[in-house]
Amino acid sequence: MSRNVRLPSAPPLWTSFTQPRGNSRTFAAYPFACTEFAVTALVWIVMTSSAPPPPGKTPGDASAREPRRGSMPGTPSRRASGRSFERTLFTEPVLYVSREAEPTTAGQEYGVFDRHGLRIGGVAVTTPSFPRRVIQHLWKSDQYVSRRFEVRDANQSTVLKVEKPSKDPSAHFVVTRADRTPIGEIIPTDAGRVRFTLRAEGKTIATVVASGRQRCEVTVEDPAGTEVAQVGIPSPELSPISGNACLAEIPQQVPEPLASMLVATTLTIDIALTA
């Protein structure tokens, strides 16, 4: 007797789409996970974007795009360059010129010092050629021999030249730069207390007036009569250098060509102009 065995029937096809597979909570939380990831990515993009330029710098400013040289390996940091930190013959209001010459290979040199006794320059007397020295010795006169003086800085570089040309009846001195560029003239004057007249660009820019008995005691006045420089003998107890010296004072900085003419005149008044 055969027994009818009923095989289990397959579930309807439409039920496979309605019954959830696995954990239904994973599919329910998926939209929220996507949203959280998008927010995190947006915050990261905003935080890592370029920072705004510092105050005073615009995005198009070249200085804002310039790399920092000090941060580059092997590159020295940029030093502050300002004349306020550099003591030169043209910036110091007080200069001491030694009256004791030092022998050099080319002649003699007189040291120039600042108010602290630091040497920042010198005035060199260049030796004429041998034939010129013979003429000067035989005739006992420097009428046919030019006299040259060089104003040098602390590095022994010539910044100004003061020269009395040979065969010059007026015995005036010509002031030039190191490359022979003319600046002006120092002309001896015999008009009362006025000893010299400083001329540049075809006009008088200052006068040198005697203020004491010694030859280096003078004051320099501009055309308006205002004192712009003074030269005298310093007090031994106040002088930062030992020995005889002249004190040159230029309290205010003046424009060119008067600035160069003042330095040339005050530093050579005792050595060249009145020697």
Sequence and secondary structure as in RCSB ss.txt:
>XXXX:A:sequence
MSRNVRLPSAPPLWTSFTQPRGNSRTFAAYPFACTEFAVTALVWIVMTSSAPPPPGKTPGDASAREPRRGSMPGT
PSRRASGRSFERTLFTEPVLYVSREAEPTTAGQEYGVFDRHGLRIGGVAVTTPSFPRRVIQHLWKSDQYVSRRFE
VRDANQSTVLKVEKPSKDPSAHFVVTRADRTPIGEIIPTDAGRVRFTLRAEGKTIATVVASGRQRCEVTVEDPAG
TEVAQVGIPSPELSPISGNACLAEIPQQVPEPLASMLVATTLTIDIALTA
>XXXX:A:secstr
            GGGGTTS  S HHHHHHHHHHHHHHHHHHHHHHHHTS     TT  TT HHHHS  GGGSTT 
       GGG   TTT SEEEEESS EEETTEEEEEEE TTS EEEEEEEE   HHHHHHHHHHT  TTS EEEE
EEETTS EEEEEEE TT TT  EEEEETT  EEEEEEEEEETTEEEEEEETTEEEEEEEE SSSTT EEEE TTS
 EEEEEE   TTT SSSS EEEEE  S   TTHHHHHHHHHHHIIIII  
